[in-house]
Amino acid sequence: MAEQKLEIMQRKVGLFETVAMIVGLVIGAAIFVLLPTMAGMTGPSVYLALAVAAIPSIFVVLFEIQLTGTLPVTGANYVTVTRVAGAAWGSIIAFAAVLALLASNVLVSVGFGQYVVAFIQSFNPTFSLNPTILAIAIVLFFALINFFGVSVAAWIQVFLFLCLLFGIAIFGIAGAVNVNPVNLTPLFPNGAIMFIVVVVLGCVAWSGLVALADIGGDVKNPRRNLPAALIIAFAVILFLYVIQPYGLVASMNWKEVAKIGNTAVMVDAGRIMPGIGIYVVFVAAMGAILTTINALIWSCARDLLAWARDGLLPKAVAHLNPKFKSADVAILVATIISILGILLAATIDKYALASVLALMVIQVVLAWCVLKIPQKLPELYAKSLIKFNTFWRWFTFLGAVITSVFILLMGILLDTMDKDGNPTQVPWVVIVFLGVLALGAIWYFSRRAYLKSKGIDLDGNLKKIADATLAEAEEKLAA
């Protein structure tokens, strides 16, 4: 009966805030910083590449609709894997999830510091500041925002989402209006192979959809709002991922885009919208980056909270602040790990690759678990408002596995390549990633042995759903 004393998250997040959360998780610095590189690789077809890159995410949306409609609770991805695939798999995937979330947080926060410094230097070339300081400061700021409760975090997310939405839309439309038809031909100047490479890179820009399930305990009317938010957010992201690249290559030759590099979007905005363009793009970039940082801290804290409810982490991590009802200890842990990651000073591409590898493994395991939900969790599945028939469940599973494994293998290959594209390097990111998965298994077996010595059956806890989690799913508490 001890678990009944655990407090549950308060459902204060509506449909619009949930859409803002998902869009913020997916759209980060890549649409500004990496876009010129991708344009240089495939030419004017870069906007088509980002659209085609959405195909793997369609399968993620399909299985997340089934998952969130069945188990709309805090840390739903971890809870589902643990109850369907087994306790050890749950621990392994939990470690992979935290690696993905925190690697992404480090990636985006470091990108924030670099982008702000570059923006200031465009006006004052002598300005100098270590971007790491800004990266740590912004993580601490959003940790504090999340400490003050989900309502504060959600409304800030909405404000930043609107900055992102209108900024990208204004730039994209302005670029389309100022189109030079010569810039759009030939569509594939470097051939089909480079287009396919950019499609694979574009898949990285679509990662993040899977993390939505982890905030299920915060969302109002979750069995309706979570699936609806996924569909709406997917459409919004697709629009933004087409309109901005198209506006860029339509108004500026793709070779010039590649030559300018990271700041090409800002430079182009200054040309087609004199006086205000650079500010429009900066506001949009800040909206994209800051929504991601806020959403990642929010989501990671929910994962840690779910672990602690089951006993996989000390119960103290499941503590909720009495005044703000925020997961204060979990937020603190996520913040400390994020700052340590920033201080490690690995290159940004290494963090990006670590995040992608982790997410692809998570998606494969989750797709299998979602396929088995009707058999493993029949009572909860019966309450879902959206139920797929056998064909669509297998279609979703196979599509998710095939696309995720393909991206995973491409990521492994990428880790072995040197600057000339030859597979001669030691794949250190892959080695570290496998070490994290092994650490997840070691943690599980060590934790189980420790709790057994205290008379606590961890496996027994992980076979049933914690009372706090059931309460969030609006189920009757266990007797």
The 8 nearest C-alpha neighbors of each residue, nearest first, counted from 0:
[[1, 2, 3, 4, 478, 477, 466, 476],
 [2, 0, 3, 4, 5, 466, 465, 467],
 [1, 3, 4, 5, 0, 466, 467, 465],
 [2, 4, 1, 5, 0, 466, 467, 476],
 [5, 3, 2, 1, 6, 0, 467, 466],
 [6, 4, 3, 2, 467, 7, 1, 308],
 [7, 5, 4, 467, 8, 319, 3, 318],
 [6, 8, 467, 9, 471, 5, 470, 468],
 [7, 9, 216, 217, 10, 6, 324, 471],
 [8, 10, 217, 11, 7, 216, 324, 218],
 [9, 11, 217, 218, 219, 12, 216, 8],
 [10, 12, 9, 217, 219, 218, 150, 13],
 [13, 11, 218, 219, 217, 10, 16, 17],
 [14, 12, 16, 219, 15, 218, 17, 11],
 [13, 15, 17, 224, 16, 228, 18, 12],
 [16, 14, 18, 17, 13, 19, 228, 157],
 [15, 17, 19, 18, 13, 14, 157, 153],
 [18, 16, 20, 14, 19, 15, 228, 13],
 [17, 19, 228, 15, 21, 232, 20, 16],
 [20, 18, 16, 22, 17, 21, 157, 160],
 [19, 21, 17, 23, 18, 22, 294, 16],
 [22, 20, 24, 18, 23, 19, 232, 211],
 [21, 23, 19, 25, 24, 20, 232, 26],
 [24, 22, 290, 291, 20, 21, 25, 26],
 [25, 23, 291, 21, 207, 22, 294, 26],
 [24, 26, 207, 22, 23, 205, 206, 27],
 [27, 25, 23, 287, 22, 24, 204, 28],
 [26, 28, 288, 287, 29, 291, 25, 30],
 [27, 29, 31, 288, 30, 32, 107, 287],
 [30, 28, 33, 32, 31, 27, 204, 34],
 [29, 31, 34, 28, 32, 33, 27, 26],
 [32, 30, 29, 28, 34, 33, 264, 284],
 [31, 33, 261, 29, 34, 28, 30, 35],
 [34, 32, 29, 36, 35, 31, 30, 37],
 [33, 35, 37, 30, 36, 31, 32, 38],
 [36, 34, 38, 257, 37, 260, 256, 33],
 [37, 35, 39, 33, 38, 34, 257, 40],
 [36, 38, 40, 34, 39, 35, 197, 41],
 [39, 37, 42, 35, 40, 45, 36, 41],
 [38, 40, 257, 36, 37, 42, 41, 254],
 [39, 41, 37, 38, 42, 193, 36, 189],
 [42, 40, 194, 38, 193, 189, 39, 45],
 [41, 43, 38, 44, 253, 39, 40, 188],
 [42, 44, 183, 186, 45, 248, 253, 38],
 [45, 43, 47, 186, 46, 42, 41, 187],
 [46, 44, 48, 47, 38, 43, 41, 42],
 [45, 47, 244, 241, 49, 48, 245, 44],
 [48, 46, 50, 44, 45, 49, 51, 241],
 [49, 47, 198, 45, 51, 50, 46, 52],
 [48, 50, 52, 201, 46, 47, 51, 198],
 [49, 51, 47, 52, 48, 53, 46, 241],
 [52, 50, 48, 53, 49, 54, 47, 198],
 [53, 51, 49, 202, 198, 50, 201, 54],
 [54, 52, 56, 51, 50, 55, 57, 205],
 [53, 55, 57, 56, 52, 51, 58, 50],
 [56, 54, 57, 402, 58, 53, 399, 52],
 [57, 55, 59, 53, 58, 54, 60, 205],
 [56, 58, 60, 54, 55, 59, 61, 53],
 [57, 59, 61, 399, 56, 60, 395, 55],
 [60, 58, 56, 61, 62, 57, 63, 399],
 [59, 61, 63, 57, 58, 62, 64, 56],
 [62, 60, 58, 64, 59, 63, 57, 395],
 [63, 61, 65, 64, 59, 60, 66, 366],
 [62, 64, 66, 60, 65, 61, 67, 59],
 [65, 63, 226, 61, 62, 67, 66, 68],
 [64, 66, 62, 68, 63, 67, 69, 61],
 [67, 65, 63, 69, 68, 64, 70, 62],
 [68, 66, 71, 70, 69, 64, 65, 63],
 [67, 69, 222, 383, 65, 66, 64, 70],
 [70, 68, 383, 380, 66, 67, 379, 65],
 [69, 71, 67, 72, 66, 68, 75, 472],
 [72, 70, 215, 67, 221, 472, 68, 69],
 [73, 71, 216, 215, 75, 70, 471, 472],
 [72, 74, 216, 215, 213, 214, 75, 301],
 [75, 73, 213, 302, 305, 77, 301, 76],
 [74, 76, 78, 213, 72, 212, 77, 73],
 [77, 75, 79, 78, 74, 212, 213, 80],
 [78, 76, 80, 79, 75, 74, 89, 93],
 [77, 79, 75, 81, 76, 80, 74, 82],
 [78, 80, 76, 82, 77, 81, 75, 83],
 [81, 79, 84, 89, 83, 77, 82, 78],
 [80, 82, 89, 85, 86, 78, 79, 83],
 [83, 81, 79, 80, 462, 85, 84, 78],
 [82, 84, 80, 81, 368, 85, 79, 375],
 [85, 83, 80, 81, 82, 88, 368, 86],
 [86, 84, 81, 88, 87, 83, 82, 89],
 [85, 87, 81, 89, 88, 461, 90, 458],
 [88, 86, 90, 89, 85, 440, 443, 91],
 [89, 87, 91, 90, 86, 85, 92, 84],
 [88, 90, 81, 86, 80, 92, 87, 91],
 [89, 91, 93, 87, 439, 88, 92, 443],
 [92, 90, 439, 88, 94, 436, 93, 89],
 [91, 93, 95, 89, 94, 90, 96, 88],
 [92, 94, 90, 96, 91, 95, 89, 77],
 [93, 95, 97, 91, 439, 92, 96, 98],
 [94, 96, 92, 98, 357, 93, 97, 99],
 [97, 95, 93, 99, 98, 94, 92, 100],
 [96, 98, 100, 94, 99, 95, 101, 93],
 [99, 97, 95, 101, 96, 100, 102, 94],
 [100, 98, 354, 96, 102, 97, 357, 101],
 [101, 99, 97, 103, 102, 98, 295, 96],
 [100, 102, 104, 103, 98, 99, 337, 97],
 [103, 101, 105, 350, 99, 104, 100, 354],
 [104, 102, 106, 100, 101, 105, 354, 99],
 [105, 103, 101, 107, 102, 106, 292, 108],
 [104, 106, 102, 108, 103, 107, 341, 109],
 [107, 105, 103, 104, 109, 347, 108, 350],
 [106, 108, 110, 104, 109, 105, 111, 103],
 [107, 109, 134, 111, 105, 110, 106, 104],
 [110, 108, 134, 112, 111, 107, 106, 105],
 [109, 111, 107, 113, 108, 112, 114, 106],
 [112, 110, 108, 114, 109, 113, 107, 115],
 [113, 111, 130, 133, 109, 134, 115, 110],
 [112, 114, 110, 116, 130, 111, 115, 117],
 [115, 113, 117, 111, 116, 112, 110, 118],
 [116, 114, 118, 112, 117, 113, 111, 119],
 [115, 117, 119, 113, 118, 114, 120, 112],
 [118, 116, 120, 114, 115, 119, 113, 121],
 [119, 117, 115, 121, 120, 116, 114, 122],
 [120, 118, 116, 121, 117, 122, 123, 115],
 [119, 121, 124, 123, 117, 122, 118, 126],
 [120, 122, 118, 119, 123, 124, 117, 116],
 [123, 121, 120, 119, 124, 118, 126, 125],
 [122, 124, 120, 125, 126, 121, 119, 118],
 [125, 123, 120, 126, 121, 122, 119, 127],
 [124, 126, 123, 127, 120, 122, 119, 121],
 [127, 125, 124, 123, 120, 128, 119, 116],
 [128, 126, 125, 129, 116, 120, 124, 119],
 [129, 127, 130, 116, 126, 132, 133, 131],
 [128, 130, 131, 132, 127, 133, 112, 116],
 [131, 129, 112, 133, 113, 132, 128, 134],
 [132, 130, 134, 129, 133, 135, 109, 112],
 [131, 133, 130, 135, 134, 129, 136, 112],
 [132, 134, 112, 136, 130, 131, 135, 137],
 [135, 133, 108, 131, 109, 112, 137, 132],
 [136, 134, 138, 132, 133, 137, 338, 131],
 [135, 137, 133, 139, 134, 138, 140, 132],
 [136, 138, 140, 139, 134, 135, 133, 141],
 [139, 137, 135, 141, 140, 136, 142, 134],
 [138, 140, 142, 136, 137, 141, 143, 135],
 [141, 139, 137, 143, 138, 142, 136, 144],
 [142, 140, 144, 143, 138, 139, 293, 145],
 [141, 143, 139, 145, 144, 140, 138, 146],
 [142, 144, 146, 141, 140, 145, 139, 147],
 [145, 143, 141, 147, 146, 142, 152, 140],
 [144, 146, 142, 147, 148, 152, 143, 141],
 [147, 145, 143, 148, 144, 325, 327, 142],
 [148, 146, 145, 144, 323, 151, 143, 325],
 [149, 147, 325, 323, 146, 145, 150, 151],
 [148, 150, 152, 151, 153, 145, 325, 11],
 [151, 149, 153, 152, 148, 154, 11, 12],
 [152, 150, 154, 153, 149, 148, 155, 147],
 [151, 153, 149, 155, 145, 150, 154, 144],
 [154, 152, 156, 150, 151, 155, 149, 16],
 [155, 153, 157, 156, 151, 152, 150, 158],
 [154, 156, 158, 152, 157, 153, 159, 151],
 [155, 157, 153, 154, 159, 158, 290, 160],
 [158, 156, 160, 154, 155, 159, 19, 16],
 [159, 157, 155, 161, 160, 156, 154, 162],
 [158, 160, 286, 162, 156, 161, 157, 290],
 [161, 159, 157, 163, 162, 158, 19, 286],
 [160, 162, 164, 158, 163, 159, 165, 157],
 [163, 161, 159, 286, 160, 283, 164, 165],
 [162, 164, 283, 286, 160, 166, 161, 287],
 [165, 163, 161, 162, 166, 167, 160, 168],
 [164, 166, 168, 162, 167, 163, 169, 161],
 [165, 167, 283, 163, 169, 279, 168, 164],
 [168, 166, 170, 169, 165, 164, 283, 171],
 [167, 169, 165, 171, 170, 166, 172, 164],
 [170, 168, 172, 166, 171, 167, 165, 173],
 [169, 171, 173, 167, 168, 172, 174, 166],
 [172, 170, 246, 243, 242, 168, 174, 173],
 [171, 173, 175, 169, 174, 170, 168, 176],
 [174, 172, 170, 176, 175, 171, 169, 177],
 [175, 173, 246, 177, 171, 250, 172, 176],
 [174, 176, 246, 172, 178, 177, 173, 249],
 [177, 175, 173, 174, 178, 172, 246, 250],
 [178, 176, 174, 175, 250, 173, 179, 271],
 [179, 177, 249, 250, 175, 176, 180, 174],
 [178, 180, 181, 182, 250, 249, 177, 183],
 [181, 179, 182, 183, 178, 249, 184, 250],
 [180, 182, 179, 183, 184, 252, 185, 249],
 [183, 181, 252, 180, 179, 184, 249, 248],
 [184, 182, 43, 181, 180, 186, 249, 185],
 [185, 183, 186, 182, 181, 43, 180, 187],
 [184, 186, 188, 187, 183, 43, 42, 182],
 [185, 187, 184, 43, 44, 183, 188, 42],
 [186, 188, 190, 189, 185, 44, 41, 42],
 [189, 187, 185, 190, 42, 186, 41, 184],
 [190, 188, 187, 41, 193, 40, 191, 42],
 [189, 191, 187, 192, 188, 193, 194, 41],
 [190, 192, 194, 193, 195, 187, 189, 41],
 [193, 191, 195, 194, 190, 196, 189, 197],
 [194, 192, 196, 195, 191, 41, 190, 189],
 [193, 195, 191, 41, 197, 192, 196, 198],
 [196, 194, 198, 192, 193, 197, 191, 199],
 [197, 195, 193, 199, 198, 194, 192, 200],
 [196, 198, 200, 194, 199, 195, 201, 37],
 [197, 199, 48, 201, 195, 52, 196, 200],
 [200, 198, 196, 202, 201, 197, 195, 52],
 [201, 199, 197, 202, 198, 203, 196, 204],
 [200, 202, 198, 204, 203, 199, 49, 52],
 [203, 201, 52, 205, 199, 204, 200, 198],
 [202, 204, 201, 205, 206, 200, 355, 199],
 [203, 205, 201, 202, 206, 29, 25, 26],
 [206, 204, 202, 203, 25, 207, 53, 56],
 [207, 205, 203, 204, 25, 208, 202, 355],
 [206, 208, 25, 24, 209, 210, 205, 21],
 [207, 209, 210, 206, 211, 25, 21, 24],
 [208, 210, 207, 211, 212, 59, 63, 362],
 [211, 209, 208, 212, 207, 213, 298, 24],
 [212, 210, 213, 209, 214, 208, 21, 215],
 [213, 211, 215, 75, 210, 214, 67, 76],
 [212, 214, 74, 73, 75, 211, 215, 210],
 [215, 213, 73, 216, 212, 217, 211, 298],
 [216, 214, 72, 71, 73, 212, 217, 218],
 [215, 217, 72, 73, 214, 8, 218, 471],
 [218, 216, 10, 215, 214, 9, 12, 8],
 [219, 217, 12, 10, 221, 215, 216, 13],
 [218, 220, 10, 221, 13, 12, 11, 217],
 [221, 219, 223, 222, 224, 218, 13, 225],
 [220, 222, 224, 225, 223, 219, 218, 71],
 [223, 221, 68, 220, 224, 225, 71, 383],
 [222, 224, 221, 225, 220, 226, 227, 384],
 [223, 225, 221, 227, 14, 226, 228, 220],
 [224, 226, 228, 221, 227, 223, 222, 67],
 [227, 225, 64, 229, 228, 224, 223, 230],
 [228, 226, 224, 230, 229, 225, 231, 223],
 [229, 227, 18, 225, 231, 226, 230, 224],
 [230, 228, 226, 232, 227, 231, 233, 225],
 [229, 231, 233, 227, 228, 232, 234, 226],
 [232, 230, 228, 234, 233, 229, 227, 235],
 [233, 231, 235, 229, 18, 234, 230, 228],
 [232, 234, 236, 230, 231, 235, 229, 237],
 [233, 235, 237, 231, 232, 236, 238, 230],
 [236, 234, 232, 238, 237, 233, 239, 231],
 [237, 235, 239, 233, 238, 234, 240, 232],
 [236, 238, 240, 234, 235, 239, 233, 241],
 [239, 237, 235, 241, 236, 240, 242, 234],
 [238, 240, 236, 242, 241, 237, 243, 235],
 [241, 239, 237, 238, 242, 236, 243, 49],
 [240, 242, 46, 238, 239, 244, 243, 245],
 [241, 243, 171, 245, 239, 244, 240, 246],
 [242, 244, 171, 246, 245, 241, 239, 240],
 [245, 243, 46, 247, 246, 241, 242, 248],
 [244, 246, 242, 247, 243, 46, 248, 249],
 [247, 245, 174, 171, 175, 243, 249, 244],
 [246, 248, 244, 245, 249, 250, 174, 251],
 [249, 247, 251, 245, 253, 250, 43, 246],
 [250, 248, 178, 246, 247, 182, 245, 251],
 [249, 251, 178, 174, 248, 177, 247, 179],
 [252, 250, 248, 249, 247, 253, 256, 182],
 [251, 253, 182, 255, 254, 248, 256, 250],
 [252, 254, 256, 255, 42, 248, 38, 39],
 [255, 253, 257, 256, 252, 39, 258, 42],
 [254, 256, 258, 252, 257, 253, 259, 251],
 [257, 255, 253, 254, 259, 258, 263, 35],
 [256, 258, 39, 35, 260, 254, 255, 259],
 [259, 257, 255, 260, 256, 254, 39, 35],
 [260, 258, 256, 263, 257, 255, 262, 261],
 [259, 261, 257, 258, 35, 263, 262, 256],
 [262, 260, 32, 263, 35, 33, 259, 31],
 [261, 263, 265, 264, 260, 266, 259, 32],
 [264, 262, 266, 259, 265, 256, 260, 261],
 [265, 263, 267, 266, 262, 268, 31, 247],
 [264, 266, 268, 277, 262, 263, 267, 280],
 [267, 265, 263, 269, 268, 264, 262, 270],
 [266, 268, 270, 264, 269, 265, 263, 271],
 [269, 267, 276, 265, 271, 270, 266, 272],
 [268, 270, 276, 277, 273, 266, 267, 272],
 [271, 269, 267, 268, 273, 272, 266, 276],
 [270, 272, 268, 269, 273, 267, 173, 174],
 [271, 273, 276, 269, 268, 270, 275, 274],
 [274, 272, 269, 270, 275, 276, 271, 268],
 [273, 275, 276, 272, 269, 277, 278, 270],
 [274, 276, 278, 277, 273, 272, 279, 269],
 [277, 275, 268, 269, 272, 279, 278, 273],
 [276, 278, 269, 265, 280, 279, 268, 275],
 [279, 277, 281, 276, 275, 280, 282, 274],
 [280, 278, 276, 282, 166, 277, 281, 283],
 [279, 281, 283, 277, 278, 282, 265, 284],
 [280, 282, 278, 284, 283, 279, 285, 277],
 [283, 281, 285, 279, 280, 284, 278, 286],
 [284, 282, 163, 166, 280, 286, 281, 285],
 [285, 283, 281, 287, 286, 282, 280, 288],
 [284, 286, 282, 288, 287, 283, 289, 281],
 [285, 287, 163, 159, 283, 162, 284, 289],
 [288, 286, 27, 284, 163, 285, 290, 26],
 [287, 289, 27, 285, 291, 28, 290, 286],
 [288, 290, 292, 291, 286, 285, 287, 293],
 [291, 289, 23, 293, 287, 292, 288, 156],
 [290, 292, 23, 24, 294, 289, 288, 293],
 [293, 291, 289, 295, 294, 290, 104, 296],
 [294, 292, 290, 291, 296, 295, 141, 289],
 [293, 295, 297, 291, 292, 296, 24, 20],
 [296, 294, 298, 292, 297, 293, 299, 291],
 [297, 295, 299, 293, 298, 294, 300, 292],
 [296, 298, 294, 295, 300, 299, 293, 145],
 [297, 299, 295, 301, 300, 296, 213, 214],
 [300, 298, 302, 296, 301, 297, 295, 100],
 [299, 301, 329, 330, 303, 302, 298, 297],
 [302, 300, 304, 298, 299, 303, 74, 73],
 [301, 303, 74, 299, 305, 304, 300, 213],
 [302, 304, 306, 300, 305, 301, 329, 307],
 [303, 305, 317, 301, 307, 302, 306, 316],
 [306, 304, 308, 302, 74, 307, 303, 73],
 [307, 305, 311, 303, 309, 304, 308, 312],
 [306, 308, 312, 310, 314, 304, 317, 309],
 [309, 307, 305, 306, 310, 317, 304, 314],
 [310, 308, 307, 306, 311, 460, 461, 465],
 [309, 311, 307, 312, 308, 313, 314, 306],
 [310, 312, 306, 307, 309, 446, 313, 443],
 [313, 311, 307, 310, 306, 314, 316, 309],
 [314, 312, 315, 307, 316, 310, 311, 317],
 [313, 315, 307, 316, 317, 312, 310, 308],
 [314, 316, 317, 313, 318, 328, 307, 312],
 [315, 317, 328, 314, 329, 318, 307, 313],
 [318, 316, 304, 307, 315, 314, 308, 319],
 [317, 319, 315, 316, 326, 328, 320, 327],
 [320, 318, 326, 324, 325, 327, 321, 317],
 [319, 321, 324, 325, 323, 322, 327, 326],
 [322, 320, 324, 323, 319, 325, 318, 6],
 [323, 321, 320, 324, 325, 319, 147, 148],
 [322, 324, 148, 325, 320, 147, 321, 146],
 [325, 323, 320, 319, 321, 322, 148, 326],
 [324, 326, 148, 319, 320, 323, 327, 146],
 [327, 325, 319, 329, 328, 318, 330, 320],
 [326, 328, 330, 325, 329, 146, 320, 319],
 [329, 327, 331, 316, 330, 326, 332, 318],
 [328, 330, 300, 332, 316, 331, 326, 327],
 [331, 329, 300, 327, 333, 328, 332, 326],
 [330, 332, 328, 334, 329, 333, 335, 327],
 [331, 333, 329, 335, 334, 330, 328, 336],
 [334, 332, 330, 336, 331, 335, 337, 329],
 [335, 333, 337, 331, 332, 336, 330, 338],
 [336, 334, 338, 332, 337, 333, 331, 339],
 [335, 337, 339, 333, 338, 334, 340, 332],
 [338, 336, 340, 334, 335, 339, 101, 105],
 [339, 337, 341, 335, 340, 336, 135, 334],
 [338, 340, 336, 342, 341, 337, 335, 343],
 [339, 341, 337, 343, 338, 342, 105, 336],
 [340, 342, 338, 339, 343, 105, 344, 337],
 [343, 341, 339, 344, 340, 338, 131, 345],
 [344, 342, 340, 341, 345, 339, 338, 346],
 [343, 345, 342, 341, 346, 340, 347, 131],
 [346, 344, 343, 347, 349, 350, 341, 340],
 [345, 347, 349, 348, 344, 350, 106, 351],
 [346, 348, 350, 349, 106, 351, 345, 109],
 [347, 349, 351, 350, 346, 352, 106, 345],
 [350, 348, 352, 351, 347, 346, 353, 428],
 [349, 351, 353, 102, 347, 348, 352, 106],
 [350, 352, 348, 354, 349, 353, 355, 347],
 [351, 353, 355, 349, 354, 350, 348, 356],
 [354, 352, 350, 356, 355, 351, 349, 428],
 [353, 355, 99, 351, 357, 352, 356, 102],
 [354, 356, 352, 358, 357, 353, 359, 351],
 [357, 355, 353, 359, 358, 354, 407, 352],
 [356, 358, 95, 354, 360, 355, 99, 359],
 [357, 359, 361, 355, 360, 356, 362, 354],
 [358, 360, 403, 362, 356, 361, 357, 407],
 [361, 359, 363, 357, 362, 358, 364, 356],
 [360, 362, 358, 364, 359, 363, 365, 92],
 [361, 363, 365, 359, 360, 364, 366, 358],
 [364, 362, 400, 366, 360, 365, 361, 359],
 [365, 363, 367, 361, 366, 362, 368, 360],
 [366, 364, 368, 362, 367, 363, 361, 369],
 [365, 367, 369, 396, 363, 364, 368, 362],
 [368, 366, 370, 364, 365, 369, 396, 363],
 [367, 369, 365, 371, 370, 366, 83, 80],
 [370, 368, 372, 366, 371, 367, 365, 66],
 [369, 371, 367, 368, 372, 392, 366, 396],
 [370, 372, 368, 369, 374, 373, 375, 367],
 [371, 373, 375, 369, 376, 374, 370, 368],
 [374, 372, 377, 371, 376, 375, 380, 370],
 [375, 373, 372, 371, 377, 376, 370, 380],
 [374, 376, 372, 373, 377, 371, 83, 82],
 [377, 375, 372, 379, 373, 378, 374, 380],
 [376, 378, 373, 380, 379, 374, 375, 381],
 [379, 377, 381, 380, 376, 382, 373, 375],
 [378, 380, 381, 382, 377, 69, 376, 70],
 [381, 379, 69, 377, 383, 382, 378, 373],
 [380, 382, 378, 379, 383, 377, 69, 373],
 [383, 381, 380, 379, 384, 69, 378, 68],
 [382, 384, 68, 69, 380, 385, 381, 222],
 [385, 383, 68, 382, 222, 386, 223, 69],
 [384, 386, 383, 68, 387, 65, 64, 226],
 [387, 385, 384, 383, 388, 65, 380, 381],
 [386, 388, 391, 392, 389, 385, 65, 390],
 [389, 387, 391, 390, 392, 386, 393, 394],
 [388, 390, 392, 391, 393, 387, 394, 370],
 [389, 391, 393, 392, 388, 394, 387, 395],
 [392, 390, 394, 393, 388, 389, 387, 395],
 [391, 393, 389, 395, 394, 390, 387, 370],
 [394, 392, 396, 390, 395, 391, 397, 389],
 [395, 393, 391, 397, 392, 396, 398, 390],
 [394, 396, 392, 398, 393, 58, 397, 391],
 [395, 397, 393, 366, 399, 394, 398, 400],
 [398, 396, 400, 394, 399, 395, 401, 393],
 [397, 399, 395, 401, 396, 400, 394, 58],
 [398, 400, 58, 396, 397, 402, 401, 403],
 [399, 401, 363, 397, 403, 398, 402, 404],
 [402, 400, 398, 404, 403, 399, 397, 405],
 [401, 403, 405, 399, 404, 55, 400, 398],
 [404, 402, 359, 400, 406, 405, 401, 399],
 [405, 403, 407, 401, 406, 402, 400, 408],
 [404, 406, 402, 408, 407, 403, 401, 409],
 [405, 407, 409, 403, 404, 408, 410, 402],
 [408, 406, 404, 410, 405, 409, 356, 359],
 [409, 407, 411, 405, 410, 406, 404, 412],
 [408, 410, 406, 412, 407, 411, 413, 405],
 [411, 409, 413, 407, 408, 412, 406, 414],
 [410, 412, 408, 414, 413, 409, 407, 429],
 [413, 411, 409, 415, 410, 414, 408, 416],
 [412, 414, 410, 416, 415, 411, 409, 422],
 [413, 415, 426, 411, 412, 416, 410, 428],
 [414, 416, 424, 422, 426, 412, 413, 425],
 [417, 415, 422, 421, 420, 413, 414, 424],
 [416, 418, 420, 419, 421, 424, 423, 422],
 [419, 417, 420, 416, 421, 422, 424, 423],
 [420, 418, 417, 421, 416, 422, 423, 424],
 [421, 419, 416, 417, 418, 422, 413, 423],
 [420, 422, 416, 417, 419, 423, 418, 415],
 [423, 421, 416, 415, 424, 417, 420, 412],
 [424, 422, 421, 416, 415, 417, 425, 420],
 [425, 423, 415, 416, 417, 422, 426, 414],
 [424, 426, 427, 415, 423, 414, 416, 422],
 [427, 425, 414, 415, 429, 428, 424, 430],
 [426, 428, 430, 429, 425, 431, 414, 415],
 [427, 429, 431, 430, 426, 432, 353, 349],
 [428, 430, 432, 427, 426, 431, 433, 411],
 [431, 429, 427, 433, 432, 428, 434, 426],
 [432, 430, 434, 428, 429, 433, 427, 435],
 [431, 433, 429, 435, 434, 430, 428, 436],
 [434, 432, 436, 430, 435, 431, 429, 437],
 [433, 435, 431, 437, 432, 436, 438, 430],
 [434, 436, 438, 432, 433, 437, 431, 439],
 [437, 435, 433, 439, 91, 438, 434, 95],
 [438, 436, 434, 440, 439, 435, 433, 441],
 [437, 439, 435, 441, 436, 440, 442, 434],
 [438, 440, 91, 436, 442, 437, 90, 94],
 [439, 441, 443, 437, 438, 442, 91, 87],
 [442, 440, 438, 444, 443, 439, 445, 437],
 [441, 443, 445, 439, 440, 444, 446, 438],
 [442, 444, 440, 446, 441, 445, 90, 447],
 [443, 445, 447, 441, 446, 442, 448, 440],
 [446, 444, 442, 448, 447, 443, 441, 449],
 [445, 447, 449, 443, 448, 444, 442, 450],
 [446, 448, 444, 450, 445, 449, 457, 451],
 [449, 447, 451, 445, 446, 450, 444, 452],
 [450, 448, 446, 452, 451, 447, 445, 453],
 [449, 451, 453, 455, 447, 452, 448, 446],
 [452, 450, 454, 455, 448, 453, 449, 456],
 [451, 453, 450, 449, 454, 448, 455, 447],
 [454, 452, 450, 451, 455, 449, 456, 448],
 [453, 455, 451, 452, 450, 456, 449, 457],
 [456, 454, 450, 451, 453, 457, 452, 447],
 [455, 457, 459, 458, 451, 460, 454, 450],
 [458, 456, 460, 459, 447, 455, 461, 450],
 [459, 457, 461, 460, 456, 462, 86, 447],
 [458, 460, 456, 462, 457, 461, 463, 455],
 [461, 459, 457, 458, 462, 463, 309, 456],
 [460, 462, 458, 463, 459, 86, 457, 309],
 [463, 461, 459, 460, 82, 458, 464, 81],
 [464, 462, 461, 460, 465, 459, 82, 466],
 [463, 465, 466, 469, 468, 462, 461, 460],
 [466, 464, 468, 467, 469, 463, 309, 308],
 [465, 467, 469, 468, 476, 3, 2, 470],
 [468, 466, 470, 465, 469, 7, 5, 3],
 [467, 469, 471, 465, 470, 466, 72, 472],
 [470, 468, 466, 472, 474, 471, 467, 465],
 [469, 471, 473, 467, 472, 468, 474, 466],
 [470, 472, 468, 473, 469, 72, 216, 467],
 [473, 471, 469, 470, 474, 72, 71, 468],
 [474, 472, 470, 471, 469, 475, 468, 476],
 [475, 473, 469, 470, 472, 476, 471, 379],
 [474, 476, 477, 470, 473, 469, 466, 478],
 [477, 475, 466, 474, 469, 478, 470, 3],
 [478, 476, 466, 475, 469, 465, 0, 3],
 [477, 476, 0, 475, 466, 3, 2, 1]]
